[in-house]
Amino acid sequence: MTIAIEHENWQLRQLIKLDRSQPALIRRALNRLLEEDEPLRWSVVVGAYLDEEISLARAAAMLQLHPLELRKQFIAKGIPLRLGPEDIADAQAEVDAIRSWKRSNDNR
């Protein structure tokens, strides 16, 4: 068990170090990993939401869900909701999500 933990630690340290010198390389790898691994993407996005790094609207966009659907899932899983935008970018993301939802409903 200790060997596995030590192994993981050096890999993470090297990725952090590489991020300083070649950030684009690390971003591409992380984006690819998150695209391919849905449970990991969910965990990272929900973690960022809970740590107040992203808004509900941003989390929904990253998970390719409508914000109302993500709210339902959060409620069902007992994940606390933070309502209201944190900043201008969050407010714009919420407005964009509402407009997108409205357009998709108008086309029905």
C-alpha positions in Angstrom: 0.0 0.0 0.0 2.8 2.4 0.8 4.5 1.7 -2.5 1.3 2.7 -4.4 1.0 6.0 -2.4 4.7 6.9 -3.0 4.3 6.1 -6.7 1.2 8.4 -7.0 3.0 11.2 -5.1 6.0 11.3 -7.5 3.7 11.3 -10.5 1.7 14.2 -9.2 4.9 16.1 -8.3 6.2 15.6 -11.8 3.0 16.7 -13.4 2.9 19.9 -11.3 6.6 20.5 -12.2 5.9 19.9 -15.9 2.9 22.3 -15.7 5.3 25.1 -14.8 7.5 24.5 -17.9 5.0 23.1 -20.4 1.5 24.1 -19.3 -0.1 23.5 -22.7 1.1 19.9 -22.7 -0.5 19.3 -19.2 -3.7 21.1 -20.2 -4.1 19.0 -23.3 -3.5 15.8 -21.3 -5.9 16.8 -18.6 -8.6 17.9 -21.0 -8.3 14.5 -22.9 -8.5 12.6 -19.6 -11.5 14.5 -18.4 -13.3 14.0 -21.8 -12.6 10.3 -21.7 -13.4 9.6 -18.0 -16.9 10.7 -17.1 -16.7 9.7 -13.4 -13.4 11.6 -13.0 -14.9 14.6 -14.8 -17.9 14.6 -12.5 -15.7 14.4 -9.4 -13.4 17.2 -10.6 -16.2 19.5 -11.6 -18.3 18.8 -8.4 -15.2 19.3 -6.3 -14.5 22.7 -8.0 -18.1 23.7 -7.5 -18.0 22.7 -3.8 -14.7 24.6 -3.4 -16.5 27.6 -4.9 -14.0 27.7 -7.9 -16.9 27.5 -10.4 -20.6 28.3 -10.5 -23.4 26.0 -11.0 -23.8 27.3 -14.6 -20.1 26.6 -15.3 -20.4 23.1 -13.7 -23.4 22.3 -15.8 -21.7 23.5 -19.0 -18.6 21.4 -18.2 -20.8 18.3 -17.5 -22.9 19.0 -20.7 -26.1 19.4 -18.7 -28.7 22.1 -18.4 -28.2 23.9 -15.1 -31.7 22.9 -14.0 -30.9 19.2 -14.6 -27.7 19.6 -12.6 -29.6 21.2 -9.8 -31.9 18.2 -9.7 -29.0 15.9 -9.6 -27.3 17.9 -6.9 -30.4 17.9 -4.8 -30.9 14.1 -5.3 -27.2 13.5 -4.2 -27.4 15.9 -1.3 -24.9 18.4 -2.8 -25.5 21.9 -1.5 -26.6 24.5 -4.0 -25.0 27.9 -4.2 -27.4 30.2 -5.9 -26.6 33.5 -7.6 -23.6 34.5 -9.6 -20.2 35.1 -8.0 -19.0 37.6 -10.6 -19.8 39.0 -14.0 -18.5 35.9 -15.8 -20.7 33.7 -13.8 -23.7 35.9 -14.4 -23.0 35.9 -18.1 -22.7 32.0 -18.1 -26.1 31.8 -16.4 -27.7 34.2 -18.9 -26.2 32.2 -21.8 -27.5 29.0 -20.3 -31.0 30.5 -20.0 -30.9 31.8 -23.5 -29.8 28.4 -24.8 -32.5 26.7 -22.9 -35.1 29.1 -24.2 -34.0 28.7 -27.8 -34.2 24.9 -27.5 -37.7 25.1 -26.1 -38.8 27.6 -28.7 -37.8 25.2 -31.5 -40.1 22.4 -30.1 
